[in-house]
Amino acid sequence: MDLRWDQINFATATLHVRRVKQGTPATRPILGDELRALRRLQREQEPKSAFVFTSERSSPFSTAGCARIVERDLTPLSEPSPEITHQRLALRTGSRYRQRKARHNRPG
């Protein structure tokens, strides 16, 4: 979950995804509501950080920490908070990766 602000291109609404373990870097589009939420988070983030997802101690979120927050906050909201919207963005990007990997590793 070490997404950095410099990986987000607000002008072109794209997210530059770094891959680990010899993966191929990719560029993903960001939808309008997600882009607005990211801009709002960047504007309101205190203290300012190079990382998008930060803990109370201003360090990057661990994957386990993010999963705990998502589990806790799965209740429906009338208007999603910026934190929930950003978690959805991270989960959406991760689920696309898992889906592609599952298709690639399919026997046959």
BANU-20825 format. One record per residue: z negated, y negated, x negated of N, C-alpha, C, CB in turn; residue in one letter. Coordinates in steps of 0.05 Angstrom, whole numbers, plus 5000, padded with zeros to 4 digits. Glycine has a CB too. Layout:
BEGIN
ZYXZYXZYXZYXa;...
***
This chain:
BEGIN
500050244983500050005000500049754982497650005019m;501149774959501049544941503549374945500849634912d;504249304970506549134976505848854966507149135006l;507648734951507248464940508948264955507748454910r;508048014956509547814970512347774958508047544970w;512647814932515247774919517247994927514947764889d;516348204941518148414950519348344977516748684952q;518348134990519348055016521147805013517047985036i;523647835022525447605022525547485050528347695011n;524247265054524147145080526847025088521946925081f;528346935069530946815076532947015087532146685051a;532847255077534747465086533447675104536047595063t;530847645109529247825126529548115116530247815156a;529048145090529148415078526648475062531648445061t;526148725060523848825044524949005022521848985062l;524248944998525149094975523049304969525548914949h;523749564973521849784971522049904943522349994993v;519849914929519750054904518950344909517749914884r;520150524896519450804899517950904874522050984903r;516251094879514751214857515951484850511751244863v;515151584827516051854818519151884818514852064836k;520451704805523351714801524951684826524151964786q;523751554847525151514872527151284869523251454894g;528951264888530951054887529950804902533651154899t;529950574890529150334904531050274928529150084885p;530050144948531650084972531049814983531150304993a;532749715000532349465014532449525044534549255006t;530449435058530149495087530049235102527649655092r;531349225126531148985143528448955155533348995165p;527648705160525148645174525848525201523248455157i;524748625222525348525249523948255253524348725270l;524948105273524047835278521047805282525347725301g;519847975299516947955305515348025280516148135328d;516248215264514948285240515148065219516048555228e;517447945218517847725199516047485206520847635199l;515847425231514047205240511147275233514347155270r;510347525238507647605232507047595201507047885242a;509047665185508647655156508447365147511047785142l;510047185158509846905151507046795159512046735165r;506146875182503546785191501346885173502946875220r;501447145166499447255148499547115121499947555144l;501847065110502046925084500846645086505046905075q;501346515108500246245112497146245114501546115136r;496146445129493246455135491646625116492846555163e;492846755097491446935079489446785061493347095061q;486946855063484846735047483046955035483146535063e;482546965010483846794989486746894985482246804963p;488346714975491146774970491347004950492646534959k;493247184954493547414937496547474932492147664949s;497047614911499847704906500547934924500147774876a;498548064936498948294953498848224982496848504947f;500548354998500648305027498148425040503148425039v;497548675035495348815047492948805028496049105055f;490848665035488548645017485948725032488248365006t;484148835017481548905029479748655029480149125012s;477348685039475448465039474848355011472848545052e;475348524991474848444963477348334950473748674948r;479448284965481948164956483448354937481447904942s;482848604938484348804922486448934940482449014908s;488549054929490549184945489249414961492849294928p;490149444986489149665003489949934992490249635031f;488150124993488850394987490250525011486350564978s;491750735007492950875030490850975049494751105020t;488751085039486551195056485250965072484451345039a;484850745059483650515073485350415096483050285053g;487950405091489750315112489750515135492550275101c;489750775129489750985150487250955167489951265137a;484950905155482450865170482650635190480050825151r;483750415181484050185198485950245221485049935182i;488150375216490050435237488750625257492550565225v;487250825248485851005267483950845284484451215251e;482450665272480450515287481750325307478750355268r;484050215301485250005317487650105334486149785300d;487550355342489750455358489650385387489850755355l;487650225395487450145423489649945429484750015429t;490849955454492949765461492049475461494149835488p;493749305452493149015451495148865467493048915421l;494348645480496248485494497948335474494848295514s;496748225454498248095432497248205406497947775434e;498948345391498048475366497048265346500248645354p;494948325332494048155311495848185287491048215303s;495947985269497748015245497148265229497447765227p;494548345227493948575211495148825223490848615210e;495048855250496149095263499149095260495349095293i;500448865263503348855260504148935232504348565266t;502648855211503348915184502949215179501748755164h;500949325191500449615188502749765200497749695200q;503749675223506049805236508449795218506649675264r;508849565205511149535187510949735164511149245175l;508549765153508149965131508550245141505349935119a;507550305165507850575176510750635183506050605200l;512150435194514950475201516650535176516050225215r;516150385155517650435130516950705119516950215109t;514450785119513651045110514751275127510651065109g;514851235153515851455170518751495166515151395200s;520251275162523151305156523551475131524551035153r;521951425111522151575086521551875091520151465065y;519451935106518852215112521052345128516152225128r;522252205147524352315163526752385146525252125186q;527552205128529852255110529252495092530452005094r;526752505082526052725064526152985079523152675053k;525152995104525253235120528153325125523753195147a;529953135131532753215135533953315109534352965145r;533253195087534353275061533353555053533553075040h;530853625059529753875051530054095072526753845046n;531654045093532054245114533654475103533454115138r;532754725108534254965099536854985114532555225101p;538855095101541355145116543655045102541255025143g;
***
